[in-house]
């Protein structure tokens, strides 16, 4: 019984680390997407008014 408990504790610890890394990757992807959207707005703002560039980018994303 003690061996099974030790194995489950080890497995739970590894699962918790994996879940934390997966969550960190998700946050990184979110901020990378936000940066790309901002770059798209700024790029379009060179040829369009800023409000229209933001509106066009939001419309293309949704």
N, C-alpha and C positions, 0 to 999 in steps of 0.2 A: 504494500500500500504506500509506503514511504517513497519507493522508487517511482511509482506512477505519479505521485504528487510532485516530486522533484522534476520529472519530465514535463509535466503540464506547466509548472512555473517557468521553466526554461523556454518552452514554446510560447507562452504568453508574453514573456519579455521580448522575444524576437518579433512577435506579431506587433507589439506596441511600437517598437522601433521602426518597423516597416510602415505602419500606419502614419507615424510622424513624418517620415520621409516622403510618403505619398502626399500628405497634406502640404508639406513645404513645396513640393513640385507643383501642386495645384495653385498655390499662391503665386509662385514664380510665373506660371503660364498666364495667370490673370493680369499681372503687372506688365508682362511682355505684350499682351494684347492691347492694354491701355496705351502703352508707349507707341505701338504701331498705329493705333487710331489717332493719337495726337500727331504723329508724323504725317498721316494722311491729311488731317485737317490743315496743318501748317503748309503742306505742299500745295494743296488746292487753294489756300489763301493767297498764294502768289498770283493766281490768275482770276480768282473770284473774290468777292467781298467775304470777310471772315465769317459772318453769320451764315452765308450761303454755303461756304465750304463745310462748316460744322453740320449744317442741316443735310447736305448731300452725303457726308460721311455717315451720319446717324441713319439716314435712309438706306444706304447701301449695306450697313451692318444688320439692320433689322428686317 
